[in-house]
Amino acid sequence: MGTIDVWAQQVGPRMAREPWLATLLRWTGKNSAEMAPGIDHTLARMDAAGVDLALLSAWYGPGGPLITNDEVRAAIDHAPTRFRGLLGVDLRDPVGAARTVRELAGDTFVGVRVVPWLWELPPDHRLYYPVYTACVEAGVPLCTQIGHTGPLKSSETGRPIPYLEQVLLDFPDLVVVGGHVGFPWLDEVTTLTVKFPNFYVDSSAYALDRLPPAFLDYARTLGRRRVMFGTNWPMIDPVRALRDLEHLEFDDDLHADFLEGTARRVFRLPDTAGAKVRS
C-alpha cells in the first residue's frame, strides 16, 4: 500500500528565517537549519516512512514569496515521480493570482495553497474570490489551513464557520481541503462535512498519535471518505507522523483511503503504484 503526503514544503533559507517560525521551532525542538533540509534529505525521510509521493507547497504572503512556484517546480524536476506541487499566489494582485492558477494548474501543480493566517485575511475576503473562480475553472482543489495556528498569529482566520462555510456556499463547485485537522473547532468541521460533499480535511501538523480523539471518531464515521494523510514536513518527520498508524483502529478501506486513495481522487493523481482506488 502506498502513502501520499498532501502537505509538505521544501523550505529554504528565506522561510527558515521568518520570525513567526520561532514558535514551531520551540514546539518541535528543531533549529532553523533543520527546517531547511536539502531535497535529498527530504527524499530519504520519505523513503524511510514509505511515503511514495509528497505535495510540495509554494508559500506566498504579504511580504512576498517565501517559497516560489519556480522553486517548487525545481524540486519536482529533481524527483518527478516523487513530488507534485501546490502553487502559491499573490492575493495583492487578484488578476495576476487568477492568471497564475490558469497558467500553472495541471499535471505538475495539482492544486493551490493559500494560508489565511499568513495574510491575516479570513478566506471569505474578496481578494481570494478570483483565485477560487480560477480553481473551479482549472478543476483543481483549493488547499487552506483550518484550526488554530502554531505560529504566533491569530487563529481566527482558521475558524471554519462562518468564513470557510461562506466560501463553500458561494462556490458550490470548489473542492476545498482544510489542512491541520481543524482543532479546536471539530464540531464545525463535522458540520461542513454534512453540508458540503466537496469539503475534505488532512491530518497535517499532527503525528498520528497526537490526533484529537474527536478527529479520530470523525475519521472512522462521517469523515471516512474525507480525510487524508499529511505531515507539514519539515515541521513533522513522516516517520514520526506515521509511527502510531497501526493503533488508529482504521478498517482496511479507511486505512487505504486515508493514506492515498482519497488524495488520488481529490488531486486526480494517477495510480502509478498500482493501488486500487475505490470510486
Secondary structure, DSSP 8 states (H G I E B T S, - for coil): ---EEEEE----HHHHT-TTHHHHHHHHT--TTTTS--HHHHHHHHHHHT--EEEEE-EEETTEEEE-HHHHHHHHHHSTTTEEEEE---TTSHHHHHHHHHHHBTTTEEEEE--HHHHT--TTSGGGHHHHHHHHHHT--EEEE-S--SSSS-SGGG-IIIIIHHHHHH-TT--EEEES--TT-HHHHHHHHHH-TTEEEE-TTS-GGGS-HHHHHHHHTTTTTTEE----BTSS-HHHHTTTGGGS---HHHHHIIIIIHHHHHHT---TT------
